[in-house]
């Protein structure tokens, strides 16, 4: 039996260690539910037999207060994989109750340092050269250590100061073995603990595995950093350290060493002449632009990932965990925030529902009943000091509890905004978020809906639809071939085919014409903003475009009326 278990769970001894730790922290009831009590040592099972009655005397209230802390202790005892897993869970308020989320946010890795000889070995294996051939100097003692890596101060041959992040030896193999066990435990949980099936334990472990494997590849983090530099590099309020690609790889990351002040050091911030309120505003605006404009954001923007530089510049680093929002999701998110600014309860609720791909009628009704009082209390209470990001976060959590299924990255973005806002409050306690955040949203939304950006989106839309139109004949032929070969059983007469063909042509023409009208209107708006009028045959180009847009709109109206 153990041989069969080894084939699905991996290292049996490691599995036993995990079970013993959870047993000692009071989770024997879970071990029993997943049918693994027989793997516990005899001493543990004997002890459990005598303590079970005592545990039954613990009230539900006491137990709920005790277990979150015990879960954190268990994860910390089990090492980097489980700490990382707990940290990921702490980013997902849609998966666990609030008391667990709050406790898991306290997770810390008791990470020691590894020998300098291993640093030498890893650098030589990755770059084929000794440390002395790459660096002018390299401090043997790391100045920072975490669960996956440690960081050393060094200088390049041109005397540039750098920070070198070196991955822990064999950490990838250790984590892969633990993830194998996590998959096994998650599959048992799905099979035997039906109450938690709604959170899909196996899917959570899969997401954790993908996320962690990306984080273990430092070249991915380097690419993320370069992408942020591309988006925000021209804004003097933000600084992103330079990545030295010639000395970076999958296990080593070399970046510019920036000397700044930690955001928790208010005295240090004042000594360099920075204004905490301006830094807080800049941080919030950075988060909003990441979410609404670019759809690429830091998924865990805790204060340790930022430094304050002179002239109120915010230095940003550590891009191992990032999230993505596609264009459609960003547009829906912007609509939610615009309804916040308008203080329209019904509209906000509807736009929140638009963020969920699918939901039942019962889930919708329950969410409306929960969301409306939350929004009314914020919109119409004069004494309310709640912020938009906190309200949005609460709505996402209530939506999940009501049965709505929001995209994973949307849940992450709600917490990202909340953490950035909380960082701003710690930075400047007098910061009145409920007054400051609305102008910030409006500023970012103006950037999002800038005419030039809209024109680019319109151009992309035209290209997409033209591509669809070009592929239509080929796809139609493929469909006909499948029908002729009997791969698709279809019974339809010729007149119906012609009717479908005509309708498809009409719909495609309407779509293309709509895009052209939008492009003409946006283009004319841009031309009108120019100080020098552009003329064509003696007429204003903007006016010509407006006339063409009106003609096209009339034509569109006629086509829509035609059946």
Buried (B, 14 or more C-beta within 10 A) or exposed (E): EEEEBEEEBBBBEBBBBBBBBBBBBBBBEBBBBBEBBEBBEEEBBEBBEEEEEEEEEEEEEEEEEEBBBBBBBBBBBBBBBBBBBBBBBBBBBBBBEEEBBBBBBEBEBEBEBBEBEBBBEBBBEBBEEEBEEBBEEBEEEBEBBBBBBBBBBBBBEEEBEBBBBBBBBEBBEBBBBBBBBBBBBBBBBBEBEEEBEEBBBBEBBBBBBEBBBBBBBBBBBBBBBBBBBEBBEEBEBBBBBBBBEEBBBBBBBBBBBBEBBEBEBBEBBEEBEBEBBBBBBBBBBBBBBBBBBBBBBBBBBBBBBBBBBEEBBBBBBBBBBBBBBEEEBBBBBBBBBBBBBEBBBEBBBBBBBBBBEEBEEEBBEBBBEBBBEBBEEBBEEEEEEBBBBBBBBBBBBBBBBBBBBBBBBBBBBBBBBBBBBBBBBBBBEEBEBBEBBBEBBEEBBEEBBEBEEBBEBBEEBBEEBEEEBEEEEEEEEEEEEEEEEEEEEEEEEEEEEEEEEEEEEBEBBBBBBBBBBBBBBBBBBBBBEEEEEEEEEEEBBBBBBBEBBEEBBEBBEEEEEEE
